[in-house]
Amino acid sequence: MTENESIELVLPDDSDGERLDKALAKLLPDLSRATIQKWLQLGRIRVNDQLAIRRQKCLAGQCVRIEPVMAEPVPWQAEDKPLDILYEDEALIVLNKAAGVVVHPGAGNPDGTLVNALLHHDPSIQTLPRAGIVHRIDKDTTGLLVVARQEKARLSLVDQLKDRSLKRRYLCVVQGELISGGEIDAPIGRHPADRRRMTVTEKGKPAQTEYRIERRFRHHTQLRVSIRSGRTHQIRVHMRHIGHPLVGDPVYGTRLKIPPSASTALIGVLQKFKRQALHAWALQLRHPLSGEIKKWQVSIPPDMQNLLTALETDRRQHTGP
């Protein structure tokens, strides 16, 4: 969030009659109630285009617009934490991010992030915007990430993202059986009532996702996915949009679905898989200095491989080799 990034939302039914500051604190968990109260005092919050007051009561369906006042950024701190680096030179670092690791420090995650570890590895990236990271992956998504170590490299990578010559490919496991691959072309924006979520909306930014079937199981499908845009939670939102959410997704998933006559082993694996089954397995880019096309691939992490093995075992048990 930046000072120029306004927040717009619609008050849900369960906020009806509640104090506005309290309701907003629930809807925006990254913000403290004290911060929201300060913005109310400063006239930075409007309800139905009218200035809000501190003790104002909510009415379901009202439109709220917030113009944040951001504090001065606190310099990120270096931390001695392990990094799984696949490649590095004077211009780039390519690494394999583990599940559970947040990329940038922020509200609720002031330290212990990938950037904190990178600053220990190379303090010079502190001078670059976003510490040299030009694309990010979610906390519980695993796989390949590229980091610039100099401004010339960063600008080149940004340009490659814009012209789509920097290619990112993913593997995921979704609920349900897909008959064939396809393309999803649906704009993505913030959910009007839940700022933690994204959704397909006409007011969103263009987003395109291509998917191909990698393996079919009885009631799940492994997909190979590529994206031609880089919206927040794009793959997760698009797969939910077509009715095939990612296995384990805590935000966009649906109720756990167990295949009929599933073994105790498979049921246990599915119940314990608590993150989105999404892995950034391949990365291709043009080296910013040499112009050489560079490619990297990284194996599926053990927890996701264990999920795939359990699904394949189940398939064989019920349909044969």
GIZIWO-V212454 format. One record per residue. N is the residue number from 1. SS is DSSP state (hx for helix, st for strand, lp for the rest). NEAR is the number of other ideal C-beta (glycine too) atoms within 8 Angstrom. Layout:
n=N ss=SS near=NEAR
n=N ss=SS near=NEAR
//
This chain:
n=1 ss=lp near=6
n=2 ss=lp near=6
n=3 ss=lp near=6
n=4 ss=lp near=4
n=5 ss=lp near=7
n=6 ss=lp near=8
n=7 ss=st near=11
n=8 ss=st near=9
n=9 ss=st near=12
n=10 ss=st near=9
n=11 ss=lp near=15
n=12 ss=lp near=8
n=13 ss=hx near=5
n=14 ss=hx near=5
n=15 ss=hx near=12
n=16 ss=lp near=9
n=17 ss=lp near=5
n=18 ss=lp near=9
n=19 ss=st near=9
n=20 ss=hx near=14
n=21 ss=hx near=11
n=22 ss=hx near=9
n=23 ss=hx near=12
n=24 ss=hx near=13
n=25 ss=hx near=12
n=26 ss=hx near=8
n=27 ss=hx near=13
n=28 ss=lp near=10
n=29 ss=lp near=8
n=30 ss=lp near=9
n=31 ss=lp near=10
n=32 ss=lp near=6
n=33 ss=hx near=9
n=34 ss=hx near=6
n=35 ss=hx near=8
n=36 ss=hx near=14
n=37 ss=hx near=10
n=38 ss=hx near=9
n=39 ss=hx near=13
n=40 ss=hx near=14
n=41 ss=hx near=7
n=42 ss=lp near=7
n=43 ss=lp near=6
n=44 ss=lp near=9
n=45 ss=st near=15
n=46 ss=st near=10
n=47 ss=st near=11
n=48 ss=lp near=6
n=49 ss=lp near=6
n=50 ss=st near=6
n=51 ss=st near=6
n=52 ss=lp near=10
n=53 ss=lp near=6
n=54 ss=lp near=7
n=55 ss=lp near=5
n=56 ss=lp near=9
n=57 ss=st near=8
n=58 ss=lp near=13
n=59 ss=lp near=7
n=60 ss=lp near=10
n=61 ss=lp near=5
n=62 ss=lp near=10
n=63 ss=st near=10
n=64 ss=st near=15
n=65 ss=st near=10
n=66 ss=st near=12
n=67 ss=lp near=8
n=68 ss=lp near=12
n=69 ss=lp near=9
n=70 ss=lp near=7
n=71 ss=lp near=4
n=72 ss=lp near=4
n=73 ss=lp near=4
n=74 ss=lp near=5
n=75 ss=lp near=5
n=76 ss=lp near=10
n=77 ss=lp near=7
n=78 ss=lp near=8
n=79 ss=lp near=10
n=80 ss=lp near=5
n=81 ss=lp near=8
n=82 ss=lp near=4
n=83 ss=lp near=9
n=84 ss=lp near=8
n=85 ss=st near=9
n=86 ss=st near=9
n=87 ss=st near=9
n=88 ss=st near=7
n=89 ss=lp near=5
n=90 ss=lp near=5
n=91 ss=lp near=11
n=92 ss=st near=13
n=93 ss=st near=13
n=94 ss=st near=13
n=95 ss=st near=12
n=96 ss=st near=10
n=97 ss=st near=14
n=98 ss=lp near=8
n=99 ss=lp near=10
n=100 ss=lp near=6
n=101 ss=lp near=9
n=102 ss=lp near=10
n=103 ss=lp near=12
n=104 ss=lp near=12
n=105 ss=lp near=10
n=106 ss=st near=8
n=107 ss=lp near=5
n=108 ss=lp near=6
n=109 ss=st near=10
n=110 ss=lp near=6
n=111 ss=lp near=8
n=112 ss=lp near=7
n=113 ss=lp near=12
n=114 ss=hx near=14
n=115 ss=hx near=12
n=116 ss=hx near=15
n=117 ss=hx near=13
n=118 ss=hx near=14
n=119 ss=hx near=15
n=120 ss=hx near=10
n=121 ss=hx near=8
n=122 ss=lp near=8
n=123 ss=hx near=7
n=124 ss=hx near=6
n=125 ss=hx near=13
n=126 ss=hx near=9
n=127 ss=hx near=4
n=128 ss=lp near=12
n=129 ss=hx near=5
n=130 ss=hx near=7
n=131 ss=hx near=13
n=132 ss=hx near=14
n=133 ss=st near=13
n=134 ss=lp near=11
n=135 ss=lp near=10
n=136 ss=lp near=7
n=137 ss=lp near=10
n=138 ss=lp near=9
n=139 ss=lp near=8
n=140 ss=lp near=9
n=141 ss=lp near=13
n=142 ss=st near=13
n=143 ss=st near=12
n=144 ss=st near=16
n=145 ss=st near=15
n=146 ss=st near=13
n=147 ss=st near=14
n=148 ss=st near=16
n=149 ss=lp near=14
n=150 ss=lp near=9
n=151 ss=hx near=7
n=152 ss=hx near=9
n=153 ss=hx near=14
n=154 ss=hx near=13
n=155 ss=hx near=9
n=156 ss=hx near=10
n=157 ss=hx near=14
n=158 ss=hx near=9
n=159 ss=hx near=8
n=160 ss=hx near=12
n=161 ss=hx near=11
n=162 ss=hx near=6
n=163 ss=hx near=6
n=164 ss=lp near=8
n=165 ss=lp near=7
n=166 ss=lp near=13
n=167 ss=st near=10
n=168 ss=st near=11
n=169 ss=st near=11
n=170 ss=st near=14
n=171 ss=st near=14
n=172 ss=st near=14
n=173 ss=st near=14
n=174 ss=st near=14
n=175 ss=st near=11
n=176 ss=lp near=9
n=177 ss=lp near=9
n=178 ss=lp near=12
n=179 ss=lp near=3
n=180 ss=lp near=5
n=181 ss=lp near=8
n=182 ss=st near=6
n=183 ss=st near=7
n=184 ss=st near=12
n=185 ss=st near=6
n=186 ss=lp near=8
n=187 ss=lp near=11
n=188 ss=st near=16
n=189 ss=st near=9
n=190 ss=st near=10
n=191 ss=lp near=9
n=192 ss=lp near=8
n=193 ss=lp near=8
n=194 ss=lp near=7
n=195 ss=lp near=10
n=196 ss=lp near=7
n=197 ss=lp near=10
n=198 ss=st near=12
n=199 ss=st near=11
n=200 ss=st near=9
n=201 ss=lp near=9
n=202 ss=lp near=4
n=203 ss=lp near=5
n=204 ss=lp near=14
n=205 ss=st near=8
n=206 ss=lp near=7
n=207 ss=lp near=16
n=208 ss=st near=10
n=209 ss=st near=14
n=210 ss=st near=12
n=211 ss=st near=14
n=212 ss=st near=8
n=213 ss=st near=12
n=214 ss=st near=7
n=215 ss=st near=8
n=216 ss=st near=8
n=217 ss=lp near=12
n=218 ss=lp near=10
n=219 ss=lp near=8
n=220 ss=st near=13
n=221 ss=st near=13
n=222 ss=st near=14
n=223 ss=st near=14
n=224 ss=st near=11
n=225 ss=st near=13
n=226 ss=st near=11
n=227 ss=st near=13
n=228 ss=lp near=7
n=229 ss=lp near=9
n=230 ss=lp near=6
n=231 ss=lp near=11
n=232 ss=lp near=5
n=233 ss=lp near=12
n=234 ss=hx near=14
n=235 ss=hx near=13
n=236 ss=hx near=15
n=237 ss=hx near=15
n=238 ss=hx near=14
n=239 ss=hx near=15
n=240 ss=hx near=13
n=241 ss=hx near=9
n=242 ss=lp near=7
n=243 ss=lp near=6
n=244 ss=lp near=10
n=245 ss=lp near=13
n=246 ss=st near=17
n=247 ss=lp near=14
n=248 ss=lp near=10
n=249 ss=lp near=13
n=250 ss=lp near=8
n=251 ss=lp near=8
n=252 ss=lp near=12
n=253 ss=lp near=12
n=254 ss=lp near=5
n=255 ss=lp near=3
n=256 ss=lp near=5
n=257 ss=lp near=7
n=258 ss=lp near=8
n=259 ss=lp near=10
n=260 ss=lp near=4
n=261 ss=lp near=4
n=262 ss=lp near=9
n=263 ss=lp near=8
n=264 ss=hx near=5
n=265 ss=hx near=8
n=266 ss=hx near=14
n=267 ss=hx near=10
n=268 ss=hx near=8
n=269 ss=hx near=11
n=270 ss=hx near=13
n=271 ss=hx near=7
n=272 ss=hx near=6
n=273 ss=lp near=11
n=274 ss=lp near=5
n=275 ss=lp near=12
n=276 ss=lp near=15
n=277 ss=lp near=14
n=278 ss=st near=13
n=279 ss=st near=13
n=280 ss=st near=16
n=281 ss=st near=12
n=282 ss=st near=12
n=283 ss=st near=14
n=284 ss=st near=9
n=285 ss=st near=12
n=286 ss=st near=11
n=287 ss=lp near=11
n=288 ss=lp near=11
n=289 ss=lp near=8
n=290 ss=lp near=4
n=291 ss=lp near=5
n=292 ss=lp near=6
n=293 ss=st near=7
n=294 ss=st near=9
n=295 ss=st near=7
n=296 ss=st near=11
n=297 ss=st near=8
n=298 ss=lp near=10
n=299 ss=lp near=6
n=300 ss=lp near=8
n=301 ss=lp near=10
n=302 ss=hx near=5
n=303 ss=hx near=9
n=304 ss=hx near=13
n=305 ss=hx near=10
n=306 ss=hx near=9
n=307 ss=hx near=14
n=308 ss=hx near=12
n=309 ss=hx near=8
n=310 ss=hx near=12
n=311 ss=hx near=14
n=312 ss=hx near=10
n=313 ss=hx near=11
n=314 ss=hx near=14
n=315 ss=hx near=11
n=316 ss=hx near=9
n=317 ss=hx near=6
n=318 ss=hx near=7
n=319 ss=hx near=5
n=320 ss=lp near=3
n=321 ss=lp near=2
//
